[in-house]
Amino acid sequence: MFGKSNDTETRSPSSSDRHGGQSILQEGVVVRGEIEAKGDVRLDGTLDGKIEVSSRLTIGTNGLVKAEVHATDVVVMGRVEGSIVAKGRIDLKKGAHVTGNLQAPTLTIEEGVFFEGQAKMGAAAEMSKPKKPEGEILSIEKKPTPAAR
């Protein structure tokens, strides 16, 4: 279930590297439900549900995520069907297939990526504020009609 992956990826050391490495869900592992993790997570299996990672989430080339994703940084090399919200950055690597909305201060999309959805970039504080819809009806008053003659 847990182990090392063969995919290579350039990355900088994170706090989880200094505190024991990353959690890995290998190919063939299927999780249905919610995952909350501190530190880095690498997913090469299948997740159907929701995932929240305190650091970096890496979805490997064989990874399939049908979920709402929240993490500090997200690297996608596999397939995601659902929204991705990152406090830091989202990196879509060559061969990634993403169907869903992306939200992060920094977004990189390599050549050879399939992406269908909307992307919002900007400061994390600005992204979390709900926006009031345009043309919102605040109140409706019924005016009396003139009497018929």
Phi and psi in degrees as GROMACS dihedral restraints (atoms count N, CA, C in turn):
[ dihedral_restraints ]
;  ai    aj    ak    al  type     phi  dphi    fc
    3     4     5     6     1  -110.0    20    10
    4     5     6     7     1   141.9    20    10
    6     7     8     9     1   177.2    20    10
    7     8     9    10     1  -165.2    20    10
    9    10    11    12     1   -95.8    20    10
   10    11    12    13     1   152.2    20    10
   12    13    14    15     1  -108.1    20    10
   13    14    15    16     1   157.1    20    10
   15    16    17    18     1   -88.6    20    10
   16    17    18    19     1   -17.5    20    10
   18    19    20    21     1   -65.2    20    10
   19    20    21    22     1   139.1    20    10
   21    22    23    24     1  -103.6    20    10
   22    23    24    25     1   147.4    20    10
   24    25    26    27     1  -154.5    20    10
   25    26    27    28     1   137.4    20    10
   27    28    29    30     1   -82.4    20    10
   28    29    30    31     1   128.5    20    10
   30    31    32    33     1  -153.7    20    10
   31    32    33    34     1   155.1    20    10
   33    34    35    36     1   -93.2    20    10
   34    35    36    37     1   153.6    20    10
   36    37    38    39     1   -62.8    20    10
   37    38    39    40     1   140.2    20    10
   39    40    41    42     1  -117.1    20    10
   40    41    42    43     1   175.5    20    10
   42    43    44    45     1   -62.4    20    10
   43    44    45    46     1   -31.8    20    10
   45    46    47    48     1   -69.2    20    10
   46    47    48    49     1   -29.3    20    10
   48    49    50    51     1   -63.4    20    10
   49    50    51    52     1   -34.5    20    10
   51    52    53    54     1   -80.3    20    10
   52    53    54    55     1   -12.0    20    10
   54    55    56    57     1  -120.5    20    10
   55    56    57    58     1    37.1    20    10
   57    58    59    60     1   111.0    20    10
   58    59    60    61     1     6.8    20    10
   60    61    62    63     1    92.4    20    10
   61    62    63    64     1  -154.3    20    10
   63    64    65    66     1  -124.7    20    10
   64    65    66    67     1   157.1    20    10
   66    67    68    69     1   -85.9    20    10
   67    68    69    70     1   139.4    20    10
   69    70    71    72     1  -129.1    20    10
   70    71    72    73     1   128.4    20    10
   72    73    74    75     1  -104.0    20    10
   73    74    75    76     1   107.6    20    10
   75    76    77    78     1   -72.9    20    10
   76    77    78    79     1   163.5    20    10
   78    79    80    81     1   -55.7    20    10
   79    80    81    82     1   138.0    20    10
   81    82    83    84     1    98.2    20    10
   82    83    84    85     1   -17.3    20    10
   84    85    86    87     1   -85.1    20    10
   85    86    87    88     1   131.3    20    10
   87    88    89    90     1  -120.4    20    10
   88    89    90    91     1   125.5    20    10
   90    91    92    93     1  -120.6    20    10
   91    92    93    94     1   128.5    20    10
   93    94    95    96     1  -118.3    20    10
   94    95    96    97     1   119.4    20    10
   96    97    98    99     1   135.9    20    10
   97    98    99   100     1  -150.9    20    10
   99   100   101   102     1  -112.5    20    10
  100   101   102   103     1   141.8    20    10
  102   103   104   105     1  -124.0    20    10
  103   104   105   106     1   130.4    20    10
  105   106   107   108     1  -121.1    20    10
  106   107   108   109     1   128.5    20    10
  108   109   110   111     1  -140.2    20    10
  109   110   111   112     1   141.7    20    10
  111   112   113   114     1   -97.1    20    10
  112   113   114   115     1   138.8    20    10
  114   115   116   117     1    91.0    20    10
  115   116   117   118     1  -165.3    20    10
  117   118   119   120     1   -86.5    20    10
  118   119   120   121     1   147.6    20    10
  120   121   122   123     1  -132.3    20    10
  121   122   123   124     1   137.1    20    10
  123   124   125   126     1  -118.4    20    10
  124   125   126   127     1   127.8    20    10
  126   127   128   129     1  -118.3    20    10
  127   128   129   130     1   113.1    20    10
  129   130   131   132     1  -111.2    20    10
  130   131   132   133     1    -3.5    20    10
  132   133   134   135     1   -99.9    20    10
  133   134   135   136     1  -145.0    20    10
  135   136   137   138     1  -122.5    20    10
  136   137   138   139     1   135.0    20    10
  138   139   140   141     1  -127.7    20    10
  139   140   141   142     1   129.8    20    10
  141   142   143   144     1  -126.0    20    10
  142   143   144   145     1   104.1    20    10
  144   145   146   147     1   155.7    20    10
  145   146   147   148     1  -112.3    20    10
  147   148   149   150     1  -149.6    20    10
  148   149   150   151     1   143.4    20    10
  150   151   152   153     1  -137.6    20    10
  151   152   153   154     1   135.6    20    10
  153   154   155   156     1  -130.1    20    10
  154   155   156   157     1   120.7    20    10
  156   157   158   159     1  -122.9    20    10
  157   158   159   160     1   132.9    20    10
  159   160   161   162     1   -73.3    20    10
  160   161   162   163     1   -19.3    20    10
  162   163   164   165     1  -125.7    20    10
  163   164   165   166     1  -119.0    20    10
  165   166   167   168     1  -100.9    20    10
  166   167   168   169     1   133.5    20    10
  168   169   170   171     1  -109.8    20    10
  169   170   171   172     1   125.0    20    10
  171   172   173   174     1  -115.1    20    10
  172   173   174   175     1   124.2    20    10
  174   175   176   177     1  -103.9    20    10
  175   176   177   178     1   109.8    20    10
  177   178   179   180     1   -69.4    20    10
  178   179   180   181     1   173.6    20    10
  180   181   182   183     1   -59.8    20    10
  181   182   183   184     1   -27.4    20    10
  183   184   185   186     1   -98.1    20    10
  184   185   186   187     1     1.6    20    10
  186   187   188   189     1   -75.3    20    10
  187   188   189   190     1   142.3    20    10
  189   190   191   192     1  -131.2    20    10
  190   191   192   193     1   118.7    20    10
  192   193   194   195     1  -121.6    20    10
  193   194   195   196     1   117.4    20    10
  195   196   197   198     1  -113.4    20    10
  196   197   198   199     1    82.5    20    10
  198   199   200   201     1  -162.1    20    10
  199   200   201   202     1   167.3    20    10
  201   202   203   204     1   -88.0    20    10
  202   203   204   205     1   126.1    20    10
  204   205   206   207     1  -115.6    20    10
  205   206   207   208     1   130.3    20    10
  207   208   209   210     1  -131.7    20    10
  208   209   210   211     1   127.3    20    10
  210   211   212   213     1  -160.0    20    10
  211   212   213   214     1   170.9    20    10
  213   214   215   216     1   -71.6    20    10
  214   215   216   217     1   -50.8    20    10
  216   217   218   219     1  -131.4    20    10
  217   218   219   220     1   144.7    20    10
  219   220   221   222     1  -131.8    20    10
  220   221   222   223     1   128.7    20    10
  222   223   224   225     1  -116.8    20    10
  223   224   225   226     1   123.4    20    10
  225   226   227   228     1  -116.0    20    10
  226   227   228   229     1   121.5    20    10
  228   229   230   231     1  -118.2    20    10
  229   230   231   232     1   -13.5    20    10
  231   232   233   234     1  -107.2    20    10
  232   233   234   235     1  -135.7    20    10
  234   235   236   237     1  -119.8    20    10
  235   236   237   238     1   133.0    20    10
  237   238   239   240     1  -130.4    20    10
  238   239   240   241     1   131.0    20    10
  240   241   242   243     1  -122.8    20    10
  241   242   243   244     1    98.4    20    10
  243   244   245   246     1   147.6    20    10
  244   245   246   247     1   175.8    20    10
  246   247   248   249     1   -82.2    20    10
  247   248   249   250     1   148.1    20    10
  249   250   251   252     1  -124.7    20    10
  250   251   252   253     1   123.7    20    10
  252   253   254   255     1  -121.2    20    10
  253   254   255   256     1   122.7    20    10
  255   256   257   258     1  -125.4    20    10
  256   257   258   259     1   140.0    20    10
  258   259   260   261     1   -76.7    20    10
  259   260   261   262     1   -26.6    20    10
  261   262   263   264     1  -107.9    20    10
  262   263   264   265     1   -76.1    20    10
  264   265   266   267     1  -151.2    20    10
  265   266   267   268     1   157.8    20    10
  267   268   269   270     1  -122.8    20    10
  268   269   270   271     1   127.9    20    10
  270   271   272   273     1  -118.6    20    10
  271   272   273   274     1   118.5    20    10
  273   274   275   276     1  -101.5    20    10
  274   275   276   277     1   113.7    20    10
  276   277   278   279     1   -90.8    20    10
  277   278   279   280     1   158.7    20    10
  279   280   281   282     1   -49.1    20    10
  280   281   282   283     1   130.2    20    10
  282   283   284   285     1    94.7    20    10
  283   284   285   286     1   -10.4    20    10
  285   286   287   288     1   -68.2    20    10
  286   287   288   289     1   150.4    20    10
  288   289   290   291     1  -131.7    20    10
  289   290   291   292     1   109.9    20    10
  291   292   293   294     1  -124.4    20    10
  292   293   294   295     1   124.5    20    10
  294   295   296   297     1  -121.9    20    10
  295   296   297   298     1   104.2    20    10
  297   298   299   300     1   154.1    20    10
  298   299   300   301     1   175.6    20    10
  300   301   302   303     1   -88.6    20    10
  301   302   303   304     1   145.5    20    10
  303   304   305   306     1  -118.2    20    10
  304   305   306   307     1   141.8    20    10
  306   307   308   309     1  -145.7    20    10
  307   308   309   310     1   116.0    20    10
  309   310   311   312     1  -167.2    20    10
  310   311   312   313     1   155.9    20    10
  312   313   314   315     1   -63.8    20    10
  313   314   315   316     1   -34.2    20    10
  315   316   317   318     1  -129.6    20    10
  316   317   318   319     1   133.9    20    10
  318   319   320   321     1  -135.0    20    10
  319   320   321   322     1   128.6    20    10
  321   322   323   324     1  -123.4    20    10
  322   323   324   325     1   136.2    20    10
  324   325   326   327     1  -128.3    20    10
  325   326   327   328     1   115.3    20    10
  327   328   329   330     1   -78.4    20    10
  328   329   330   331     1   160.1    20    10
  330   331   332   333     1   -61.0    20    10
  331   332   333   334     1   141.2    20    10
  333   334   335   336     1    92.8    20    10
  334   335   336   337     1    10.5    20    10
  336   337   338   339     1   -97.4    20    10
  337   338   339   340     1   140.3    20    10
  339   340   341   342     1   -99.5    20    10
  340   341   342   343     1   123.9    20    10
  342   343   344   345     1  -137.3    20    10
  343   344   345   346     1   124.9    20    10
  345   346   347   348     1  -129.8    20    10
  346   347   348   349     1   116.7    20    10
  348   349   350   351     1   154.8    20    10
  349   350   351   352     1  -164.7    20    10
  351   352   353   354     1  -111.6    20    10
  352   353   354   355     1   146.9    20    10
  354   355   356   357     1  -122.0    20    10
  355   356   357   358     1   130.7    20    10
  357   358   359   360     1  -119.8    20    10
  358   359   360   361     1   127.4    20    10
  360   361   362   363     1  -124.2    20    10
  361   362   363   364     1   149.0    20    10
  363   364   365   366     1   152.3    20    10
  364   365   366   367     1  -175.1    20    10
  366   367   368   369     1   -63.4    20    10
  367   368   369   370     1   142.1    20    10
  369   370   371   372     1   -59.2    20    10
  370   371   372   373     1   -36.8    20    10
  372   373   374   375     1   -65.6    20    10
  373   374   375   376     1   -37.7    20    10
  375   376   377   378     1   -69.3    20    10
  376   377   378   379     1   -35.2    20    10
  378   379   380   381     1   -70.7    20    10
  379   380   381   382     1   -29.0    20    10
  381   382   383   384     1   -83.5    20    10
  382   383   384   385     1   -10.7    20    10
  384   385   386   387     1   -76.1    20    10
  385   386   387   388     1   125.9    20    10
  387   388   389   390     1   -70.5    20    10
  388   389   390   391     1   139.7    20    10
  390   391   392   393     1   -97.8    20    10
  391   392   393   394     1   141.3    20    10
  393   394   395   396     1   -76.7    20    10
  394   395   396   397     1   130.8    20    10
  396   397   398   399     1   -63.8    20    10
  397   398   399   400     1   145.8    20    10
  399   400   401   402     1   -69.1    20    10
  400   401   402   403     1   143.6    20    10
  402   403   404   405     1    71.3    20    10
  403   404   405   406     1    27.6    20    10
  405   406   407   408     1   -68.3    20    10
  406   407   408   409     1   137.1    20    10
  408   409   410   411     1   -89.0    20    10
  409   410   411   412     1   119.0    20    10
  411   412   413   414     1   -88.1    20    10
  412   413   414   415     1   -38.0    20    10
  414   415   416   417     1  -159.1    20    10
  415   416   417   418     1   157.0    20    10
  417   418   419   420     1  -128.5    20    10
  418   419   420   421     1   128.6    20    10
  420   421   422   423     1  -116.8    20    10
  421   422   423   424     1   139.7    20    10
  423   424   425   426     1   -95.2    20    10
  424   425   426   427     1   123.1    20    10
  426   427   428   429     1   -90.9    20    10
  427   428   429   430     1   142.5    20    10
  429   430   431   432     1   -66.5    20    10
  430   431   432   433     1   140.9    20    10
  432   433   434   435     1   -88.4    20    10
  433   434   435   436     1   146.8    20    10
  435   436   437   438     1   -65.1    20    10
  436   437   438   439     1   148.3    20    10
  438   439   440   441     1   -66.3    20    10
  439   440   441   442     1   143.6    20    10
  441   442   443   444     1   -69.0    20    10
  442   443   444   445     1   141.8    20    10
